[in-house]
Amino acid sequence: GASLSDVVRTRMLLTRIDDWQQIAQVRGEYFKDIRPVDTVMEVKGFINKEWLIEIEVDAVVVDEG
């Protein structure tokens, strides 16, 4: 039942750190009004050599019931 408005943190793991500006621009389109904390890191690689980015998202959903 979570939505983008419940997101409190994102982590972007990139294999090419030079791509960070393009990734930040896309992230900004989704989170421009929410503004979660963000971490961007460069990693050596992923299991699948074709992957360029991994995105982790933490969300907090409050049970109103």
N, C-alpha and C positions, 0 to 999 in steps of 0.2 A: 503493500500500500504506500510505499514511499514515492515521492516525486522530486524533481530537481530542487524545489524550494526547501527540501529537507537536507540537502547536501551541506556538510560543514567543512569538508576537506577533500582536495583532489591531489593526486600524485601522478606526475607524468614521467615515465622512464623512457628515455630516448637513446637510440643507438647512434644518432648523429645530433649532437648538441647544437649544431648550426641551424637546425630546424626549429629551434625553440620559439622564434618570433611568429612563424606561421601557426604553430600549435597554440600559442597564447592567443592569437587572433580568433581562432576557431573556438577555443574554450570561452573567450569573452563573449562570443555570440550567444552561448548557452547560459552563461552565468553572470551576465552584465548587471542584473538587478539583485543577484543573490550574494555574490562576493565571498565565496568560501575561501579558506586558507588554501594556499597552493604551494606545492613543492615540485621542482623540476630537476631531474638528475640524468646524467649520462651514464649508460651502462655499456659494458663490453659487447653484450649480445644476448639473444634469447635462444631458447631451444630450437625454434623455427627460424632459420637464418633470413627468411623473407620479412619477418616482423621488424618494424621500425619503431614502434611505440607500444607501451603498455600503460593503461590508465587505471588507476585505483581510485575508488570513490568511497568516502565514509558519509553516511547519512544518519541523522537522529530522527526517529519517529516517536512522538509522544503519544502514549495511549490515553485518550480522552475519556475512556469508559471506565 
